[in-house]
Amino acid sequence: MHGDNKIEPGKGPPTEAILFGIVPAGDPRTAAEALHELQQLADTAEFVTAGCMVQHRRTADPNSYLGSGKLEELAEVVRLAHSGAVICDDSLTPNQAKTIETAVNVPCIDRSELILQIFGMHARTPQARLQVELAALQYEMPRLKRRWTHLERQRGGIGLRGGAGEKQIDVDRNLLRTRIAAANRELSRISQHKVREVAARPELFTIALVGYTNAGKSSLMNRLTDAGVLAENRLFSTLDTRTRPWRLPGGRTILLTDTVGFLRKLPHQLVASFHATLEEALHADLLLVLVDASSPEAATQLRTVDEVLEQLGAEELPRLTVFNKLDRVEDRGQLAELWQLEPRAVPISVKTGEGEADLLAAVQTHLAAVENRISILLPHSAGGLHSEIRARATVLSEFFTEEGCLMEVQASPAVLGRLLATGARRADPDVRSKETPTPPTDTSAAKNDENGEKR
């Protein structure tokens, strides 16, 4: 930022800021429409938006981002509005930021720095704080020279090199490198711990909730699991990954993991540093990709999620797309573009419960497609496995015989292998006792037989 006048959110009165950016030539949107997401980010970072300004051009100016005429206009707007900062919708090079600050005479914050501030405000756990710190240090490294321009006057005369300013930059650069190395080592240790933690979990099917920030991931998790996860109508209301059990009709339990939201133009430093947080998502059996169907930018947000998943190496994981917030969509015809991108998506409203049964059915259909279905005999001597089977597998039917309980189950190879190794036996599915059988598990009936209780 400009000299040493660093703006720290939450300290002192809110700072008024002018938002600015570049849009392609011919883009019909107003400045407020084009910078709507940036304004949401600014609000989250506790800035007060005093105005918006865009320039229509093909590419950014390499020296000043805006053209010289538009930069003068921005400076005039800042002066008339008495704004305390300007915020750019793109990441700026150190040279571009310095040129803009010199022209407007107030701190210039680019999109990456703004997002880093927001993450810093919302980081609660030691892991999240460490990840944000690492990203901020990596962002700061190439900008050290600009931070120390006020010391240039301490250098010697013409022909002399060195001086206090240059020495201080070297000291700070070494300090940053040391801290970055230490943070990387600690995050590597955390990542290894996460891998072991995930591997040591019970053999339960795992679903990771991913999607654009504020798409409703935490709200859906709360509805399905009563998790009590913070769910606010704000960007990045939670940064930490949380996993909770989701009990399906019939008694089977699967794990549901809520992850940090994605964002357009997400700083690459954050994607890298939050890799450990997303470790559980990378090991999920199914990704539930949530999209805010009511957003005019829904299609773009869906493409952004695809890009981030590719960066994380998770693009090959099975996924089920969910169009959320149907209660806010007045004309369902507006979803035509989304349906073209994801024709098999499940439309729901977490708020009203619309489509929840369809989501459950889609998950169960996926389970049936990827798991094995066999008949096993559970001897009376292994009766203790009965509750474990119901928790980890889908019980399709069961019949009691003189030898034990004959069950038709659907489960992963790992779960089936463990059951067969701890007392269950493969059975002929056509063998039935003359005794009155226990009726098959009817998941549709079970859904409505829980006294209205949330699952």
Protein Blocks (a to p, Z undefined) as FASTA:
>chain_A
ZZjlccdehiajdddddddddddehiabdfklmmmmmmmmmmmnopacfbdcddddfbdc
fklopafklmmmmmmmmmmnopabdcdfbdcdfklmmmmmmmnopacddfklmmmmmmmm
mpmbfklmmmmmmmmmmmmmmmmmmmmmmmmmmpccehiacdjklmmmmmmmmmmmmmmm
mmmmmmmmmmmmmmmmmmmpccddddddeddehiopmmmmmmmnonopacddbehkbfbd
cddddddehhiacdddddddddehiafklmmmmmmmmmmmmmpfbdcddddfkbmklmmm
mmmmmmmmmmnopmmpccddddehklmmmblmlmmmmmmmmmmbccddfknopoklmmmm
mmmmmmmmmmccddddddfklmmmmmmmmmmpccfbdcddfkbccddddddfklmmmmmm
nopacddfkbccfbdcdddddfklmmmmngopaZZ
